Amino acid sequence: MVKVPEDTEVSDLPFTHARIKRMIRDQASEGQYVRSEVYYGLNLLLGEIAEEIIDRMMNTESAYVEKYDLDRSARKYERVENIIKEKERASRKLDALASDIEHLSREINQADE
């Protein structure tokens, strides 16, 4: 859960407030309002994620930080995306199985009549 301190100022945010605000507004539906704490919260969350990736990325013995280091450091977030996709796939498969069971159940009930 993202905690947004009440005394958070735009100058305290890791990324430019205008950019985050624009990104959210570009996705918002017409007439949809977004509270300011959402803008601040997303900005703070992205800052935390960036800090974690940077800390991992800089933990290298090499004199140069390579693209490989970035990929290795961001792998955790890519795994989360893969898990979400796998969960959606499994859910679709279970829905299809439930539909098949209902169909077979109806056929059995009709045969008994």
Number of C-alpha atoms within 10 A of each C-alpha: 5 13 11 16 10 7 7 13 10 14 9 13 17 16 16 12 17 11 12 17 17 12 11 14 15 10 9 12 8 8 6 8 9 12 7 9 15 15 22 25 18 20 23 20 18 16 15 14 13 14 13 13 21 15 12 15 19 16 12 12 7 9 7 9 13 12 10 10 19 15 13 12 19 18 13 11 12 12 11 11 12 11 12 12 12 12 12 12 12 12 12 12 12 12 12 12 12 12 12 12 12 12 11 12 12 12 11 11 9 9 8 7 5
